[in-house]
């Protein structure tokens, strides 16, 4: 629907049979790399995208002198299936186009990313997998699906299993997107802007904390009023080359997140957590309304080589979004420490 910058590459996945049984034919995985792979292929980091995010939305954590320094590491940012760059409702030909695009699990996402990492680049070990939000969900999935490959993991502001409270929040987003008459059951030709704007308003109460609004931190971001923030930041965010069917596909992945659904674990979330071998530092944000620290504290106690550190402050979920330099430094410092261990 909207044009994207062509600063990425495409890996042909061929025919992909998903966990739910559907087969995506001639599937594509969009990705971008930063830095160079060394001779023994031991310096690769996988850094997956998040809900509605594209590879360029991850670049705030990549740079000279940072933990993810392209001068030292080969950083691979795979775009999630469903995000509009990889195979998605908006770019898949019939019959699996638009509203008929099949459900994709975190396991499906990581299986395809593993193909890219191993078949395209011949990489056998990963010093680190990290990611924000749904990227954290994929980080957990990498550590469970490929425990002997992932040496270190740092999921931030995310979870290994989506909580019921989180599922309820996402039901609000789903309802807003689909209530627009222009949505037409997913068979729209013109972007349902009213539904996207409504979804943005739902999201606005969750992405940042109560304290963020109490302190009017949005004014420090350059927004002149609460309404200016809701329109210019949140509505702008959802209207920026984001497609409702794509959002709903990723929303399903998020709602159904559970590393226990990895084959051989029979839905047992705790058993899956116990299988993780990677040295892991889990970073929830102090006032994250989606993924509160107590949820991650529960997960960490079942992991054999993990610790939790809480990102302090009022930024809530967006502590992991690269919008606050203090939080960015906190995350970067932890990644540096983890990579040095």
C-alpha positions as CSV (number, residue, x, y, z in Angstrom):
1,X,0.0,0.0,0.0
2,X,2.8,2.4,0.8
3,X,6.3,2.4,-0.6
4,X,9.2,1.4,1.6
5,X,12.9,2.3,1.3
6,X,14.7,-0.5,-0.6
7,X,17.7,-0.6,1.8
8,X,17.4,-4.3,2.6
9,X,17.8,-7.8,1.0
10,X,15.5,-10.6,0.4
11,X,16.1,-14.3,1.3
12,X,14.0,-16.7,-0.6
13,X,12.5,-19.2,1.9
14,X,10.7,-21.3,-0.7
15,X,7.5,-23.1,0.5
16,X,7.1,-22.7,4.2
17,X,4.7,-25.0,6.1
18,X,3.7,-23.1,9.2
19,X,3.0,-24.6,12.6
20,X,-0.7,-24.2,12.1
21,X,-0.6,-26.3,8.9
22,X,-0.9,-23.7,6.1
23,X,1.9,-23.5,3.5
24,X,3.2,-20.1,2.4
25,X,4.5,-20.7,-1.1
26,X,7.5,-18.7,-2.4
27,X,7.9,-17.0,1.0
28,X,10.3,-14.2,1.5
29,X,12.3,-13.0,4.5
30,X,13.5,-9.4,4.3
31,X,16.6,-8.5,6.3
32,X,19.4,-6.0,6.7
33,X,23.0,-6.6,7.9
34,X,25.4,-4.2,9.6
35,X,29.1,-4.9,9.7
36,X,31.0,-7.8,8.3
37,X,31.1,-11.5,9.2
38,X,34.5,-12.5,10.3
39,X,36.5,-15.4,8.9
40,X,35.4,-18.0,11.4
41,X,31.8,-16.7,11.4
42,X,31.8,-16.2,15.2
43,X,30.7,-12.5,15.5
44,X,27.1,-12.7,14.4
45,X,24.3,-11.1,16.4
46,X,20.6,-11.6,15.6
47,X,18.3,-8.6,16.5
48,X,14.7,-9.3,15.4
49,X,12.0,-6.6,14.8
50,X,9.0,-5.8,17.0
51,X,5.3,-5.3,16.6
52,X,4.9,-3.1,13.5
53,X,8.6,-2.3,13.5
54,X,10.9,-2.6,10.5
55,X,14.7,-3.0,10.4
56,X,15.4,0.7,10.4
57,X,13.4,1.0,13.6
58,X,16.1,-1.1,15.3
59,X,19.0,1.1,14.2
60,X,19.0,3.2,17.4
61,X,20.8,0.4,19.2
62,X,23.4,-0.1,16.5
63,X,26.4,2.1,16.1
64,X,30.1,3.0,16.7
65,X,31.1,2.5,20.3
66,X,27.9,0.7,21.2
67,X,27.5,-2.9,22.2
68,X,26.1,-3.6,18.7
69,X,29.1,-2.0,16.9
70,X,29.3,-2.9,13.2
71,X,33.1,-2.6,13.5
72,X,33.1,-5.6,15.8
73,X,30.0,-7.6,15.1
74,X,27.9,-8.7,12.1
75,X,24.4,-7.7,13.1
76,X,21.5,-9.3,11.3
77,X,18.1,-7.7,11.6
78,X,15.4,-10.0,10.2
79,X,12.0,-8.5,9.6
80,X,9.1,-10.5,11.0
81,X,6.8,-12.3,8.7
82,X,3.8,-10.0,8.6
83,X,5.6,-6.7,9.0
84,X,5.1,-5.6,5.4
85,X,8.7,-6.3,4.2
86,X,8.9,-10.0,4.7
87,X,5.9,-12.1,3.4
88,X,2.8,-10.4,4.7
89,X,-0.9,-9.9,4.0
90,X,0.0,-6.7,2.1
91,X,2.5,-8.2,-0.3
92,X,1.4,-11.9,-0.7
93,X,-0.4,-12.9,-3.9
94,X,-3.8,-14.7,-3.8
95,X,-5.0,-17.0,-2.3
96,X,-3.1,-16.1,0.9
97,X,-3.3,-12.4,0.5
98,X,-5.0,-9.8,2.8
99,X,-7.5,-11.3,5.2
100,X,-6.5,-14.9,4.2
101,X,-2.9,-14.7,5.3
102,X,-2.2,-17.6,7.7
103,X,-1.4,-17.4,11.4
104,X,2.3,-17.3,12.2
105,X,3.8,-18.3,15.5
106,X,7.0,-17.1,17.2
107,X,8.4,-20.6,16.4
108,X,7.6,-20.1,12.7
109,X,9.4,-16.7,12.8
110,X,12.5,-18.1,14.3
111,X,12.6,-21.2,12.1
112,X,12.8,-19.0,9.1
113,X,15.4,-16.7,10.6
114,X,17.5,-19.8,11.4
115,X,17.4,-20.7,7.7
116,X,18.7,-17.3,6.8
117,X,21.5,-17.4,9.4
118,X,22.6,-21.0,8.6
119,X,21.9,-21.4,4.9
120,X,22.7,-17.9,3.6
121,X,25.7,-17.1,5.9
122,X,26.8,-20.5,7.2
123,X,26.7,-19.3,10.8
124,X,26.8,-22.0,13.5
125,X,27.1,-20.0,16.7
126,X,25.6,-16.7,17.9
127,X,27.3,-14.7,20.6
128,X,24.0,-12.8,21.2
129,X,20.4,-12.7,20.3
130,X,18.5,-9.6,21.6
131,X,15.3,-7.7,20.9
132,X,12.6,-5.4,22.2
133,X,8.9,-6.3,22.8
134,X,8.0,-8.9,20.2
135,X,11.7,-9.0,19.4
136,X,12.2,-10.2,23.0
137,X,9.6,-12.9,22.4
138,X,11.7,-14.0,19.4
139,X,14.9,-13.8,21.5
140,X,13.3,-16.3,24.0
141,X,12.3,-18.5,21.1
142,X,15.8,-18.5,19.6
143,X,17.2,-19.6,23.0
144,X,14.6,-22.4,23.3
145,X,14.7,-23.6,19.6
146,X,18.5,-23.5,19.3
147,X,20.0,-23.8,22.8
148,X,23.4,-25.0,21.6
149,X,23.7,-22.1,19.1
150,X,22.7,-19.1,21.2
151,X,25.5,-18.2,23.7
152,X,23.9,-15.2,25.2
153,X,20.4,-13.7,25.2
154,X,19.0,-10.3,26.3
155,X,15.2,-10.0,25.8
156,X,14.1,-6.5,26.8
157,X,10.6,-5.3,27.6
158,X,9.0,-8.6,26.4
159,X,8.1,-12.0,27.5
160,X,8.4,-15.8,26.9
161,X,4.6,-16.2,27.2
162,X,2.0,-13.6,26.6
163,X,0.0,-12.9,29.7
164,X,-3.8,-12.8,29.8
165,X,-3.7,-9.1,30.7
166,X,-1.6,-8.5,27.6
167,X,-4.0,-10.5,25.4
168,X,-6.9,-8.3,26.7
169,X,-5.0,-5.1,25.8
170,X,-4.5,-6.5,22.3
171,X,-8.2,-7.3,21.9
172,X,-8.7,-3.5,22.2
173,X,-6.3,-2.8,19.4
174,X,-7.9,-5.6,17.3
175,X,-11.4,-4.2,17.9
176,X,-10.4,-0.7,16.9
177,X,-8.8,-1.8,13.7
178,X,-11.7,-4.0,12.6
179,X,-14.6,-1.7,13.6
180,X,-13.9,0.8,10.8
181,X,-16.5,0.2,8.1
182,X,-13.7,0.8,5.6
183,X,-11.9,-2.3,6.9
184,X,-14.4,-4.5,5.0
185,X,-13.4,-7.7,6.8
186,X,-9.9,-7.2,5.7
187,X,-10.7,-6.8,2.0
188,X,-10.1,-3.1,1.8
189,X,-8.5,-1.3,-1.2
190,X,-8.0,2.0,0.6
191,X,-6.3,2.2,4.0
192,X,-8.9,2.2,6.8
193,X,-7.5,5.4,8.4
194,X,-10.2,5.7,11.0
195,X,-9.4,2.3,12.4
196,X,-5.7,3.0,12.5
197,X,-6.3,6.3,14.3
198,X,-8.5,4.5,16.8
199,X,-6.0,1.8,17.4
200,X,-3.4,4.5,18.0
201,X,-5.6,6.0,20.8
202,X,-6.0,2.5,22.4
203,X,-2.2,2.0,22.3
204,X,-1.4,5.5,23.7
205,X,-2.7,4.5,27.2
206,X,-0.4,1.5,27.3
207,X,2.9,2.3,25.5
208,X,3.9,4.8,28.2
209,X,3.2,4.7,31.9
210,X,0.8,6.6,34.1
211,X,3.8,8.5,35.6
212,X,4.9,9.5,32.1
213,X,1.6,11.3,31.6
214,X,1.5,12.6,35.1
215,X,4.9,14.3,34.6
216,X,3.9,15.4,31.0
217,X,7.2,13.9,29.7
218,X,5.7,14.2,26.1
219,X,6.5,17.9,26.3
220,X,10.2,17.0,26.7
221,X,9.8,15.1,23.4
222,X,8.6,18.3,21.7
223,X,4.9,17.9,21.8
224,X,2.9,21.0,22.8
225,X,-0.1,19.3,24.5
226,X,-1.6,16.0,25.3
227,X,-3.7,16.1,22.1
228,X,-0.7,17.0,20.0
229,X,1.1,14.0,21.4
230,X,-1.9,11.7,20.7
231,X,-2.2,12.9,17.1
232,X,1.4,13.7,16.1
233,X,3.1,10.8,17.9
234,X,0.6,8.0,18.2
235,X,-1.7,8.5,15.2
236,X,1.4,9.4,13.1
237,X,3.0,6.2,14.3
238,X,0.1,4.0,13.1
239,X,-0.4,5.8,9.9
240,X,3.3,5.5,8.9
241,X,3.2,2.8,6.2
242,X,1.4,0.4,8.5
243,X,-1.3,-1.9,7.0
244,X,-4.2,-3.1,9.2
245,X,-4.0,-6.7,8.0
246,X,-0.3,-6.8,8.7
247,X,-0.9,-5.4,12.2
248,X,-3.5,-8.1,12.8
249,X,-1.2,-10.8,11.6
250,X,1.6,-9.7,14.0
251,X,-1.1,-9.2,16.8
252,X,-2.0,-12.8,16.5
253,X,1.6,-13.9,16.8
254,X,2.0,-11.7,19.9
255,X,-1.3,-12.9,21.5
256,X,-0.3,-16.5,21.0
257,X,3.3,-16.1,22.2
258,X,4.4,-19.1,24.3
259,X,7.8,-20.8,24.1
260,X,6.0,-23.8,25.6
261,X,4.4,-24.4,22.1
262,X,7.8,-25.3,20.7
263,X,7.7,-28.9,19.4
264,X,8.6,-31.4,22.1
265,X,7.4,-29.2,25.0
266,X,3.7,-29.9,24.7
267,X,2.7,-26.4,25.7
268,X,4.8,-26.5,28.9
269,X,6.1,-23.0,29.3
270,X,8.2,-23.8,32.4
271,X,9.8,-26.8,30.8
272,X,10.8,-24.6,27.9
273,X,12.3,-22.0,30.2
274,X,14.4,-24.7,31.9
275,X,15.8,-25.8,28.6
276,X,17.5,-22.5,27.9
277,X,21.3,-22.7,28.1
278,X,22.2,-19.2,27.0
279,X,23.6,-16.8,29.6
280,X,20.7,-14.5,29.8
281,X,20.0,-11.0,31.2
282,X,16.3,-10.2,31.1
283,X,15.5,-6.5,31.1
284,X,11.9,-5.5,31.9
285,X,11.0,-1.8,32.3
286,X,9.9,-0.6,35.8
287,X,6.5,0.7,34.7
288,X,5.8,-1.4,31.5
289,X,2.1,-2.0,31.4
290,X,2.4,-4.9,28.9
291,X,5.3,-6.8,30.4
292,X,5.7,-5.8,34.1
293,X,8.8,-6.9,35.9
294,X,7.0,-9.4,38.1
295,X,6.1,-11.4,35.0
296,X,9.7,-11.7,34.0
297,X,10.8,-12.4,37.6
298,X,8.6,-15.4,37.4
299,X,10.2,-16.6,34.2
300,X,13.8,-16.0,35.4
301,X,13.4,-18.2,38.4
302,X,12.9,-21.2,36.1
303,X,16.0,-20.4,34.0
304,X,19.4,-22.0,34.9
305,X,21.7,-19.2,33.8
306,X,19.7,-16.0,34.0
307,X,19.2,-12.8,36.0
308,X,16.7,-9.9,35.8
309,X,17.6,-6.2,35.9
310,X,14.9,-3.6,35.8
311,X,15.1,-0.6,33.5
312,X,14.2,2.3,35.9
313,X,12.1,5.3,35.1
314,X,8.7,6.4,33.9
315,X,8.9,5.5,30.2
316,X,7.1,2.2,30.5
317,X,7.2,-0.1,27.5
318,X,9.0,2.6,25.4
319,X,12.0,2.4,27.7
320,X,13.0,-0.2,25.1
321,X,12.0,1.9,22.1
322,X,15.1,4.0,21.6
323,X,13.3,7.3,22.4
324,X,14.9,8.1,25.8
325,X,18.8,8.3,25.8
326,X,19.0,7.3,29.5
327,X,17.2,4.1,28.8
328,X,19.2,3.4,25.7
329,X,22.4,3.7,27.7
330,X,21.1,1.4,30.3
331,X,20.3,-1.3,27.7
332,X,23.6,-0.7,25.8
333,X,25.6,-1.0,29.0
334,X,24.0,-4.3,29.9
335,X,24.6,-5.6,26.4
336,X,28.3,-4.6,26.6
337,X,28.6,-6.4,30.0
338,X,26.9,-9.5,28.6
339,X,29.1,-9.6,25.5
340,X,32.2,-9.2,27.6
341,X,31.2,-12.1,29.9
